């Protein structure tokens, strides 16, 4: 079986630090702007069905 590429602790630290920063940036921009509901969903939510 092939062995893993030899990585030292500094390379792993930089690798996981970059991943952590990218994850936090994506998470920040996900919750920065409010989610807008499309007009079709707004109209369907206004219906009051009487059974």
Contact map, one row per residue, 1 for C-alpha under 8 A:
111000000000000000000000000000000000000000000000000
111100000000000000000000000000000000000000000000000
111110000000000000000000000000000000000000000000000
011111000000000000000000000000000000000000000000000
001111100000000000000000000000000000000000000000000
000111110000000000000000000000000000000000000000000
000011111011000000000000000000000000000000000000000
000001111111000000000000000000000000000000000000000
000000111111100000000000000000000000000000000000000
000000011111110000000000000000000000000000000000000
000000111111111000000000000000000000000000000000000
000000111111111100000000000000000000000000000000000
000000001111111110000000000000000000000000000000000
000000000111111111000000000000000000000000000000000
000000000011111111100000000000000000000000000000000
000000000001111111110000000000000000000000000000000
000000000000111111111000000000000000000000000000000
000000000000011111111100000000000000000000000000000
000000000000001111111110000000000000000000000000000
000000000000000111111111000000000000000000000000000
000000000000000011111111100000000000000000000000000
000000000000000001111111110000000000000000000000000
000000000000000000111111111000000000000000000000000
000000000000000000011111111100000000000000000000000
000000000000000000001111111110000000000000000000000
000000000000000000000111111111000000000000000000000
000000000000000000000011111111100000000000000000000
000000000000000000000001111111110000000000000000000
000000000000000000000000111111111000000000000000000
000000000000000000000000011111111000000000000000000
000000000000000000000000001111111100000000000000000
000000000000000000000000000111111100000000000000000
000000000000000000000000000011111110000000000000000
000000000000000000000000000000111111000000000000000
000000000000000000000000000000001111100000000000000
000000000000000000000000000000000111110000000000000
000000000000000000000000000000000011111011000000000
000000000000000000000000000000000001111111000000000
000000000000000000000000000000000000111111100000000
000000000000000000000000000000000000011111110000000
000000000000000000000000000000000000111111111000000
000000000000000000000000000000000000111111111100000
000000000000000000000000000000000000001111111110000
000000000000000000000000000000000000000111111110000
000000000000000000000000000000000000000011111110000
000000000000000000000000000000000000000001111111000
000000000000000000000000000000000000000000111111100
000000000000000000000000000000000000000000000111110
000000000000000000000000000000000000000000000011111
000000000000000000000000000000000000000000000001111
000000000000000000000000000000000000000000000000111
